[in-house]
Amino acid sequence: MPESNAAPSYPALDIPLKSTIARFTHGISPAAVTAAMLDWWTHLAVSPGKQLALTESAWNKWLRLMMAMQECAAGQASSCVPAAAHDKRFDHPAWRDEPFHLASQAFLLWEQWWQEAATGVRGVSAHDEQVASFVMRQMTDVLSPSNQVSGNPEVLQATLAAGGQNLLHGAANWWRDYMAVLTDGRPKDAEKFTPGATVAVTPGKVVLRNRLIELIQYAPTTPHVHPEPVLIVPSWIMKYYILDLSPRNSLVKYLVDRGHTVFMISWRNPGPDDRELAMEDYVQQGVMAALRAVQQAMPREHSRGHVHAMGYCLGGTLLTMAAAALARDGRSPLATMTLLAAQTDFEEPGELGLFIDESQIAFLEDVMAERGYLDGRQMAGAFALINSKDLVWSKLVHEYLMGAQTPLNDLRAWNADATRMPARMHGEYLRRLYLHNELAEGSFVVGGAPVVLRDIRVPTYVVATERDHVSPWRSVFKIHRLSDAPLRFVLSSGGHNVGIVNPPDGPAASKSASFRVAERSVRNNHAEPQAWADAAEQHAGSWWPDWAAWLAAHSTRKVTPPPFGGKGTKRLPVLDNAPGRYVHET
């Protein structure tokens, strides 16, 4: 046999090690982070101008702190630097007392300096600068005095008052969570939020089941309904019932009670046998199959085959792919399209896409090769890191240092009900959307041909959220430049989930909710996000009534509700009661 000069390859040996690493890094590739930090460090090392600027900044910050110390000694304490608007670490009144006030000020100045060091280094790529900034933020968050027993006056007061019992209770809370992680268990009291019993309880029937989805048709609650049904496409990263939580905050119930016939996709939780499912499968067996079934279930003489389609998060991205393909082929059944916190342009994907490069994708593909899917807990961990102040360190202080218990609510229980993602689909999603931005570029292929979002002409309602770490609102706003359809854009207060699950008569937390809204004419595509936000009309409360009024305005005269699955020889069979089977898969 001829000798080969190529080195032997043993890729299978890489997979167990990378899978172990991913468990501790929440799926983030250490190689990708190291490369970005090396890019930042080497350019900083050969930038004496930047070094001089940082030295000057450090000196100025030191002088500001010394002045604050003098003011404190004179009984005139003032702040050197205020905390960010959403930074609640130092809100407690005890932080105004010394030496804690000065400690918090010194920390905030130090934190600010490190962000200055991570940014503005000439020669560093935009991607690597974002990674460096993220890493610096994680580093400084760890060292915040609010996370230390001896440095946090609120914790010290509680410890003295309780004789240290709070720390014992906190240790018990930590052990409970640690064992849950080791055993892949669910949070305490999660069993109180069971789909079909306490959440996802809006009555309905499963009228379609295939390899990827169950389609739920909900029971009417009004004597007459709009002829055009509403089809909801949730994200497949988590279970569908975030839009049908408790009756008080169920968007499905809200729509049904206002005379809409609602259908919802419930995605199957994929396993090892589904490793080859692709993005095309999610379009065809998901959105397209559901649209056909909805049309089949609705009397055509009333709805004329038209459907109001709504997609949330990645479900909205998937819906735009399907809508563009249908419009391209001249057979779109859509009456309107609604997108909730859904990106169509991934050029600036926000912090979720910080680590997405070819190295990171290759790392995840090796991790997924072992089992054929990405575990949802790794994705949930990455989400927590993105918003670590609220989701990691505030929990450390509240539950592990103060020893308190955070009651589990329906939204937090849903958040812990993670799903998996097929290996092929997830690799395509990262590479084709995040890395190459094919959907915005008009090169994403559906049904054998590229799709272009400008082919979509139906009225479109888009909701973004102000504090979204997953789908930043300025990125969502870019649909203005990708679509020529009549567009109503809403900017809701809150984050990716709370800004969407925002009922008008919800709990006290939602009473401070507000939203900005503006209608765009067909040809006005060039507004900048901040200029839009400054000019948009602001309203107190939830955006749900505004959307309900918009849907009603794009619907026709109400009719008698259709039966489950339709009628006649083409009627869809009733397979199960809602919420179906797929939502219970773990």
N, C-alpha and C positions, 0 to 999 in steps of 0.2 A: 504494500500500500504506500502511496506517496505521503511523505511527511508534511505536516501542516505547520506553518510558522505562527499561526494564530494561537493566542493563549486560550487554554480551556475555560469554559464558562460554566458556572454553577449557580445560576440565579436563584434556584430553589432554596439554597442555603441562606440567602439574604432575608427571606420573608419572615421567619420566626423572630429574628432579632428586630427587624423594623416594626413588626406588630407589637412587640414588647415595648419598644421605645414610644410608639404612638399612643399606647395606653397611658403613659405618664406625661406626654406632651400634648394630649388632646388632638392628635393627628397632625401637629405642626412639625415639619421636617427640621431637625437641628441643622442640617447642612444648608438649607435655604436661609435660616436665620444667621448662621455663621458667615455665609457669603455676603449677606447684606451688611452685617456689622463690620466685616473686614473692609468692604468698599468705603463705608463711612470713616473708619479709623485711618486707613491709609491716606485718604484725601485730606482728612483733618491734620494728619502728621506733616503734610507738605504744604499747609496753608498758614503761614505765619501771620498773615493779616487776620484770619479768623481767630487764631490763637490770641492775638493781641486784643481783639474785640472781646473775646471771652474773659480775658484777664481784667480788662477795664470794667466789664459788666460785673464780675465777681467783686472787684474793689468797691464799685458803686453800691452793690447790694450790701456789702459789709458796712459801709458808712451809713446806709439807711437803717440797718439793724442797730448800729451803735446809737444813732439818734433816737430810735425808738426806746432803747434801754434808758437813755437819759430822761426821756419824757416819762417813762414808767417810774423812774426814781423820784421824779418831781410830782408824781400822782396825776400825770396827764397822758395816760396810755392812748395810743392811736395805732392804726394799722399801717404797716409798711406796704403790704400788698393784700388786696381782698381775695378771698377764695372765688373760684369760678361760680357762675350762677347756679349750677346744679351740683356743686360740691357741698355736701351736708356734713362732712366729717367734723367741722369745728363750729357747728351751729349752737351746741349746748351752752347755756350761760356760763358754765364753769370754765370754759375756755377763755373767758375774759379776765380771769384772775391770773396773777403771776405765781409761778414762772411759766404757766401753761400758755399764756397769751404769747409771750416771747418765743416759746418753743414752736408754736404753730406758725408764727411769722417767719422764724428762721427756716422752718421746713418749706413753707410756700416759696420763699425766695430761692432756696436750694433747688426745689422742684422746677421752678421757672428757669433757673440757669441751665439745668440739664436739658430742658427742651430747646433752649437757645443753642446748646452745643450740638444737639441732634439734627438741627435744621440749618439751612442756609450755607452748607459746606459746598463750595464750588467743585463741580465734577462728579458729585454723587448723583446717581440716577434717582428719579422721582420715587420709584418703587422702593429702593433701598433706603431713601430718606424716611419714607413712611414707616418702614420696618424699624429703623433705628429709633424713631420717635416713639413708636409703640413699645419697644423694649425698654427705653428709658422710663416711660410712664409706669410700666410694670415694676421696674426696679425701685422707683421712688415710692410707689404705692405700698410696696412691702415694708419700707422703712418709715412709713408715716408714724408719728408719735401716737396717733389715734389707735394704732394697732397694738400698742404696748400697754401692759397693765400699769407699769410705773409712770407712763407718759400721758395717760388718758385720765383727766380729772373725774370724768363721769364714772369710769370703771372704779377708780379709787374710792369715790364716795359710796358706790354700791358695795364694794368689798368691805369697807369699814362698817357700813350699816348692817350688812348680812353676816359679819364675822367670817367672811371668806366662803360662805356657802354658795355664792354665785359662781365662784371658780370651780367648785366641785360639780355643780349642776352643768356648767359649761363643759367640763371634761366628759361628763356622761353624754352630753349632746354630741360632742366630737366623736366619741366612741361609737355612738349609734350611727352617725353618718359614715364613719370609716368602715364599719361592717357592712353597711348598705352598698358602699362602693365595691368592696371586696367580693360580695356575693351577688352583684348586679341587682340588688334589691331596690324597691321603691321607697319613697319617703314615708315617714311616719304619718298615719291616717290617710294614706292614698286610697285605701280600700273604701273610704267614705265617698269617693267620687268615681263611681262605677258607671260607664256608659250604659244607658238604658234604664238605670235605676235613679241616679241623682243628677247626672249630667247627660246631655244628648237625649232628652226625654220628649222632645216635640214629636207627636204622633205621626207615623208615616209607614210606608211599605217599601221594601226593596223590590224593584221591578226589572232590574238587570244585574247580571253578575257575569264577569269574564275573568280572565287571568289577572287583570290589573285593578279592576274597579268593581264596586257595587254602586248602583244608582238608586238613591232614595227619593221617593216622591212623598211629600208631606201632605197631611190631611188638611182640607180647607177649614177655616173657622168663621167664614163669612158666607152669607147666602149667595153672593155673587162675587166673581173674581175677574181680574183683567184677563183677556184672552191670551195674551203673550206670557208664557211662563218664564220664570227666572231659573237659570242653571248656574249653580255655584261650583267653581273649580278651586278647591283649596290646594295648598302646597302639599306635596307628598313627603316633605321632610318630617312633618308631625301629623298627628291624627286630625281628621277633618273637624272634630267637634269643637274646636275653638270658636267656630261660628254658630254653635248650638250648645253653649255651656248650660248654666242654670236658666230656668225660664225668665228670670229678671234681666239677664244680659245676653239672651239668645237673639242673634240677628235673624236667624231663620224664623223664629216665632214672631218677631217684629214684622217681618215681611208678610207672613201668612195672615196675621191679624189685620193687615191693611189690604187684603184682597188680592194677594199674589199666589199663584200656584208655583211652589218652589220645589226644585230638584237639586240634590246635592251629590257630588261624587265622594265616595269613601274609598281611599286608596288601599290596596292590599299591602301588607307588610312583607316585602320580598325576603326570600331566604337563599341558601346556597344554590338551589336549582335555577334561580333567576339571574345569575351573574351576567348573562348575555343580553338581558333586556336593554334596549337602547332608547335614546331620546325620541326617536321616531315611533317606538312602541307606545311611549307615554302620550304622544300626540294622537296616534291612530286608535289605539285600544282604550285611551282615556278620553280626551276631549271629543274627538270625532265620533266615537262610539256612543258617548253620552248624548251628543247633539242629535244623532239619528234616533236614538231611543226617545228622547223628549218630543221630537216631532211626531214620532209614531204614537205616542201616548196622548197627544193633544188633538182635539177635533180641528181639522184643517179649515173647516168652514168658519171657525171663529178666529183662530190665531193666524191663519194664512201661512202657517209654517214658520212664523217669526218667533225668535227667542231673545230674551234679555240675558246675556251671558256676563257673569262676574267672576274674576279670578283674584285670588289673594296670594301675595308674595310670589313664590315660584309658580304657583298656579296661574297667576296673572301673566307671567312671562310665557308660560305654555299656551295660554289662551290666545295671546297675540300671535304666536306662531300659527296656530290653527286658523284664527280669523284671517290672517294674511294669506294663507294657502287657499282658503275658501273664496276669498275675494279675488285672488289671482285666477282661479278656475271659473269665476263667474257663477258660483252657486252658493253664495253665503246666505244662511237662514237668519243671520243676526239682525235684530231690531235695534239693539244698542250693545255697547260693551262697557263694562266697569272694571277698573283695575285698582286694587287696594294694595298700597305699599309694594308695588311690583315694578321692577326695573326692566327696561327695554334696551338701555344703553349701559354697557358695563365698563366704559372707558375709565370712569372714576367710581369703582364699586364700593368705596368706603372701607371701613376697617375689616369687614369680613373677607375682602379680597386682598388684604395686605400681603399675604404670603403666597398668593397664587402665581407661581412661575413654573417653568418646565421642571425644575428640580422638585418643587413641592408636589406637583401632579404625579411625577414618577414615584415619589415616596408613597403617596396615597395608593397608587395602583399596585405597588408591591404589598402594601398593607392589606388591600382588599383581595389580592390574589389568593390569600390563605383560605378565606371563608366565602369569597364571592360577593361580598357586600361591605359597606362601611357602616359600622355600628352607630346608631343615632346618639349614643352617649358621648362619643367623641365630638360630634358636631355640637351637642349641647355644651360641652366643656369649652369649645372654642367660642361659642356665643358668650359664655360667662366671662372669659378673659377679655373680650372686647369691651364689656361694660363692667370691669372688675370692681370699681368703686361701689357700685350698687349691688352687684350679684355675688361678689366674693368677700370683700373686706367689711362691708356693712354687716354681713352675716357673721363674720368672725367676731366682730365687736358685740353684736346683739346676742348671739346664741352661745358663743364660746367664752367670752370674757364677762358679759353681763349675766350669763346663765339663763337667759330668757327663752321662751318658746315662741316661735313665729307660727301662728295658726295657719294651717294649710287651707288655701281657698281653691276654688274650682280652676282658676287660671294657672296657679302654681302646680296643681295636680296634673293638669293637661300638659304643662311644660315638661314634666317628668315622664310623660308617657311617650317615650321616644320611638322612632321608627328607623328602619334600615334603608340603605340606598344601594341598588344593584351596581356592581363594579363598573360595567361598561357604561351605563347611563351616567354615573357620577363623573367618570373620567371625561366623557364627551361634554357634559355640562360645564366642567371647569375649563377644559381646553377651548371649546368652541365659543363659549360665552365670555367667561372671565378673561381668558388669555388672548383670544382673537376677535372678540366682540362681533361675531358673525351676524347676529340678529340686527344690530344697528347698521352694520356695513352692507346689509342686503345680500349676504352670501350664505345664510343659513338655509340648508336644503330640507324641504318637507315634501314628501310625495314625489321625489325625483327631480325637483326643480327648486331654485332659490325663492325665498319669500321676501317681499318688500313691504314694510309697514305702511308706506304711502298708498298701497292698494286698499287699505281699510278706510271706508268712507262713512261708516255708521256713526251716529252720535256717541261720544265717548266721555265717560265720567271717571276722573282719576283722583285718587286720594293718596296723599303722602303724609308722613308724620314728622313733626319737628325734631324729635330726639331719636331718630331711627338710626341704630348702629348697623343694621342689616341692609336696608335699602335707603341710603341717605336721600333726603327729600330733593336736594339739588340734582341728584342723579335721576330720580324718578321724573323730575321736571323736564328732562331732556326729550320726553315724548313730544313736546311742543315742536321740536325741530324734525322729528321723524315722521310725524303724521300730519295729514292735511284735513283730517276729519274735524267736524265741530267738536269742541273740547271744553269741558267744564272741569277746572282744576281746583282741588280743595287741599289746604294744608291744615291738618288737625294737630292740636296740641297732644303731647304724650309721645310714647315710643312705638316701636314696631307692633306690639300687641295691644297695649292699653289705648293707643291712639285709634285703633280700629274697633276693638271691643269696648264701645263707648256709648252705652244706651242712654237715652234722654232721661230716664227715671232710674238711673243706676245708683250705686253706693255713693257715700259722701265724697270719695276720692274723685269721682267724675263731675262733681258740682263745679269744680274750677275749670272744666273743659271749655275749649273754644276752638274755632276754626276760621280760616280765611278762605274766601272763595272768589273766583272770577271766571267769567265766561269768555272764551276766546273765539274771535271770528275766524272763519275758515282760512284766511290768508295772513293772519298776524302770527308768524312763527318765530319772531326774533326777540321776544322779551327775555331779559336776563332774570334769573331766579330772585335776586334780592330786590330788583326794581318791581317785579311782579308782587312780591310779598309786601312791599311798602305801599303799593297802590290797591291791593286787594281789599275787599270789604270784609271786616271782621265781625264775627257773631259769637255770642256766649252760648255755651252748651254743646250738644252733640251734633255731628254732621248727619246723623241718620235721617232726621226729618227732611233735610235738604235733598238727600238722595231719593227718599221715598217720593217726594213731590216731583223730582226730575223723572223718575221711572213712570209715575202716573201720567205725566205730561207726554211721554213717548209711548203710551199704551192707548188702546182703543176701548170702546164702550164695553162695560162689564157684562159677563154672561154667567150662566149656571156652571158651577164647578164640574170639571170632568171627573169621571170615575178613575180609580187607581189603574194605571196601565193603559188607559184608553178604552175604546169599545170596538166591537166588530171583530172580524176575523184576524186583524193584525194587532189585536190587543196584546200588550206585554203581560206575561204571567206575574202574579204576585208570589214572590219567593220567600219572603220573611218579613217580620215586623221590623221597623226601624229600632235600633241603629244598625241592624244587620250583623254579619259574622266577622267581616274583615277588621272592624274596629277593635275586636277583642283579641286579635292575634298579637302575641308578644315575641 
